[in-house]
Amino acid sequence: MKIAIIGAGVVGVASAYSLAQRGHEVHVYDRRSGVASDTSSSTAGLIAPGHSYAWASPSAPLMLVRSMAGAQTSIRVVPRVDIPLLRWGTRFLRECTPSRSRSNTLSKLALAKYSQQLMEQIAVREELQYWKTDGGVLYLYRDEKELGKAVGNSRLLADHGRVQEVLSSSEIPLVDPALASSRAEFAGAIHDRSDGTGDPHRFSLGLAASCERLGVTFHLGEAVDRVETDGASVDSLVVGARRVRADGYVLAAGASSPLLARNSGFRLPVYPAKGYTLTARVKNAERAPTVGGIDERTLVAWSRFGDKVRMSATAEFVGYDRSQSPKDFKGIIAAGNELFPDALDWDTAEYRTGLRPMTPDGPPLIGRGRLDNLYFNTGHGHVGWTMACGSAQMLCDIVDGLDPDLDPSPYSPIQSRRH
Ligand SMILES: Cc1cc2nc3c(=O)[nH]c(=O)nc-3n(C[C@H](O)[C@H](O)[C@H](O)COP(=O)(O)OP(=O)(O)OC[C@H]3O[C@@H](n4cnc5c(N)ncnc54)[C@H](O)[C@@H]3O)c2cc1C
């Protein structure tokens, strides 16, 4: 089949690879001039099934109320009239019951674990270099009560195959010696030993080269303006003055997916959650992290990428605003100075924003919608790097009419709760 993919982020590139491996003729369109140069270049780098918790949880509604009242919460919503956000938020709140939260977490976990395995197989097969680390990820808690709550929650993941080890504060530097110099006081940590880190941009560049060897054509710098449909199927993509026709179409445009879906008659339940990321050079190797982590107080997350460290934070529901100013990064730098004093050269820092493509419930949208030749692979939220390879494989199986290795129903775009 000839397949046109919209989006060359880590999800689009992984989809192209899976489809090309099955012998399809694949064309990938991206408005940017390089692969994985949008949100896939803004991740914290965690490959973290151990971080699969659904954001829609019983504690989320109170956090949203506090955020709207001006508190500095990890998820921030500025009160304003935004109909898509209101619609998305209503669904999000419906997903905050204990049972929905549990089931959404388990759906994310299953896909994340599957994806991590496939990512490792692909990386070995294609000899990809992406600053992979496999010392696990540290989830650090400064407060005894928060740690106790997290340990309780972690049982759900431990019951489903994760190795979640609880560490005392003195055991933390045994996992990452850099934290011995930390100025922050920790009550303890959870160490998911099977998590890891890596750079999705580097991974995607390598995988795109493998794709090209398999015959995939990347049309970079070419924005898809519209998806033309006749109501039953997609007729073509409008790319500037051209019309692109294929047998099947994959929408993998990250947070922009709902904008393109809308003109083909779909209201895709995906809303952007803006995050901030910086990458700085290491100036003192002994003090810089070697293991990925999250400081659960500030929700700053980090990974080591060779001689640099990537750090990211914040989830703001402010639509498609990508603006940034130095004050947006103050919290990350303050956390960096506290956690890893004198480790990084802030003068070398590169600053970015990214838009996480969030579904209200959490699991991404993978498979066919109401049109017979339009497939979705989008809505991966805060764990799209982790889930990219598994989502791509599931999509490919669905395109080929095969049974995916995982039950695809929790990710189906045509479930009523998703429309
Ligand atoms: C601050 C931050 C930290 C994160 N940390 C992690 C982490 O530690 N671990 C993890 O697993 N995930 C993390 N994520 C989430 C992860 O980055 C995303 O889920 C993932 O990058 C989504 O990939 P994607 O390919 O769907 O989207 P994108 O990378 O956004 O790619 C979509 C592509 O579609 C293209 N596009 C859009 N519209 C059009 C159009 N009309 N025509 C042509 N092309 C178009 C864009 O140019 C873009 O290249 C983080 C995200 C953020 C913002």
The ligand as an SDF file (V2000), in Angstrom:
LIG
                    3D

 53 58  0  0  0  0  0  0  0  0999 V2000
    8.6890   19.3070   28.3420 C   0  0  0  0  0  0  0  0  0  0  0  0
    8.3840   17.9200   27.8470 C   0  0  0  0  0  0  0  0  0  0  0  0
    9.0170   16.8140   28.4280 C   0  0  0  0  0  0  0  0  0  0  0  0
    8.7270   15.5260   27.9750 C   0  0  0  0  0  0  0  0  0  0  0  0
    9.3960   14.4690   28.5120 N   0  0  0  0  0  0  0  0  0  0  0  0
    9.1590   13.2210   28.0690 C   0  0  0  0  0  0  0  0  0  0  0  0
    9.8860   12.1180   28.5940 C   0  0  0  0  0  0  0  0  0  0  0  0
   10.7570   12.2880   29.4360 O   0  0  0  0  0  0  0  0  0  0  0  0
    9.5900   10.8660   28.1370 N   0  0  0  0  0  0  0  0  0  0  0  0
    8.6190   10.6600   27.1920 C   0  0  0  0  0  0  0  0  0  0  0  0
    8.3650    9.4930   26.8500 O   0  0  0  0  0  0  0  0  0  0  0  0
    7.9290   11.6830   26.6460 N   0  0  0  0  0  0  0  0  0  0  0  0
    8.1760   12.9570   27.0630 C   0  0  0  0  0  0  0  0  0  0  0  0
    7.4820   14.0130   26.5400 N   0  0  0  0  0  0  0  0  0  0  0  0
    6.4020   13.7420   25.5770 C   0  0  0  0  0  0  0  0  0  0  0  0
    6.9230   13.5350   24.1750 C   0  0  0  0  0  0  0  0  0  0  0  0
    7.8480   14.5480   23.8680 O   0  0  0  0  0  0  0  0  0  0  0  0
    5.7650   13.5920   23.1680 C   0  0  0  0  0  0  0  0  0  0  0  0
    4.7220   12.7500   23.5640 O   0  0  0  0  0  0  0  0  0  0  0  0
    6.2640   13.1310   21.7970 C   0  0  0  0  0  0  0  0  0  0  0  0
    7.3710   13.8930   21.3850 O   0  0  0  0  0  0  0  0  0  0  0  0
    5.1600   13.2560   20.7640 C   0  0  0  0  0  0  0  0  0  0  0  0
    5.7120   12.8590   19.5440 O   0  0  0  0  0  0  0  0  0  0  0  0
    4.9330   13.1250   18.1910 P   0  0  0  0  0  0  0  0  0  0  0  0
    5.7510   12.5610   17.1050 O   0  0  0  0  0  0  0  0  0  0  0  0
    3.5240   12.6520   18.3620 O   0  0  0  0  0  0  0  0  0  0  0  0
    4.8100   14.7210   18.1270 O   0  0  0  0  0  0  0  0  0  0  0  0
    5.8760   15.8140   17.6050 P   0  0  0  0  0  0  0  0  0  0  0  0
    7.2370   15.5190   18.0340 O   0  0  0  0  0  0  0  0  0  0  0  0
    5.2950   17.1320   17.9830 O   0  0  0  0  0  0  0  0  0  0  0  0
    5.8110   15.6250   16.0400 O   0  0  0  0  0  0  0  0  0  0  0  0
    4.7000   16.0230   15.2760 C   0  0  0  0  0  0  0  0  0  0  0  0
    5.2270   16.5010   13.9610 C   0  0  0  0  0  0  0  0  0  0  0  0
    4.1090   16.8520   13.1310 O   0  0  0  0  0  0  0  0  0  0  0  0
    4.4960   17.9710   12.3610 C   0  0  0  0  0  0  0  0  0  0  0  0
    3.2930   18.6600   11.8990 N   0  0  0  0  0  0  0  0  0  0  0  0
    2.3280   19.2170   12.6280 C   0  0  0  0  0  0  0  0  0  0  0  0
    1.3780   19.7580   11.8430 N   0  0  0  0  0  0  0  0  0  0  0  0
    1.7640   19.5200   10.5660 C   0  0  0  0  0  0  0  0  0  0  0  0
    1.2220   19.8300    9.3030 C   0  0  0  0  0  0  0  0  0  0  0  0
    0.0720   20.5060    9.1670 N   0  0  0  0  0  0  0  0  0  0  0  0
    1.8870   19.4300    8.1970 N   0  0  0  0  0  0  0  0  0  0  0  0
    3.0600   18.7520    8.2950 C   0  0  0  0  0  0  0  0  0  0  0  0
    3.6320   18.4490    9.4710 N   0  0  0  0  0  0  0  0  0  0  0  0
    2.9920   18.8240   10.5880 C   0  0  0  0  0  0  0  0  0  0  0  0
    5.3250   18.8030   13.3280 C   0  0  0  0  0  0  0  0  0  0  0  0
    6.1660   19.7080   12.6260 O   0  0  0  0  0  0  0  0  0  0  0  0
    6.0780   17.7500   14.0910 C   0  0  0  0  0  0  0  0  0  0  0  0
    7.3660   17.5050   13.5820 O   0  0  0  0  0  0  0  0  0  0  0  0
    7.7630   15.3260   26.9450 C   0  0  0  0  0  0  0  0  0  0  0  0
    7.1490   16.4370   26.3480 C   0  0  0  0  0  0  0  0  0  0  0  0
    7.4580   17.7190   26.7930 C   0  0  0  0  0  0  0  0  0  0  0  0
    6.8100   18.8950   26.1200 C   0  0  0  0  0  0  0  0  0  0  0  0
  1  2  1  0
  2  3  1  0
  2 52  2  0
  3  4  2  0
  4  5  1  0
  4 50  1  0
  5  6  2  0
  6  7  1  0
  6 13  1  0
  7  8  2  0
  7  9  1  0
  9 10  1  0
 10 11  2  0
 10 12  1  0
 12 13  2  0
 13 14  1  0
 14 15  1  0
 14 50  1  0
 15 16  1  0
 16 17  1  0
 16 18  1  0
 18 19  1  0
 18 20  1  0
 20 21  1  0
 20 22  1  0
 22 23  1  0
 23 24  1  0
 24 25  2  0
 24 26  1  0
 24 27  1  0
 27 28  1  0
 28 29  2  0
 28 30  1  0
 28 31  1  0
 31 32  1  0
 32 33  1  0
 33 34  1  0
 33 48  1  0
 34 35  1  0
 35 36  1  0
 35 46  1  0
 36 37  1  0
 36 45  1  0
 37 38  2  0
 38 39  1  0
 39 40  1  0
 39 45  2  0
 40 41  1  0
 40 42  2  0
 42 43  1  0
 43 44  2  0
 44 45  1  0
 46 47  1  0
 46 48  1  0
 48 49  1  0
 50 51  2  0
 51 52  1  0
 52 53  1  0
M  END
$$$$
